[in-house]
């Protein structure tokens, strides 16, 4: 690759400014990739939506009944006699 010949300082400054902008573009691309990677490891909104639905389902009269009935059902399942 041949070295570029400059005839003035203005040409040098112009090329340096282009290089600075290119470097900033590459830096921003790297930062965007890092942000996307972070987002891929974070729980999505659908997980929080499911949590909200479960919270609403366990409140009120149905939730109270479930809170009472589930431990009894689990206890029955654990202590049931196994058939031969």
CORWODA-V998248 format. One record per pair of residues at least 12 apart in sequence whose C-alpha atoms are under 7 Angstrom apart, sorted by the first residue. I is the first residue (numbers start at 1). GAP is how many residues later the second one is. Records with the same first field share a line. If there is no record, write none. Layout:
I: GAP + GAP
//
This chain:
none
//
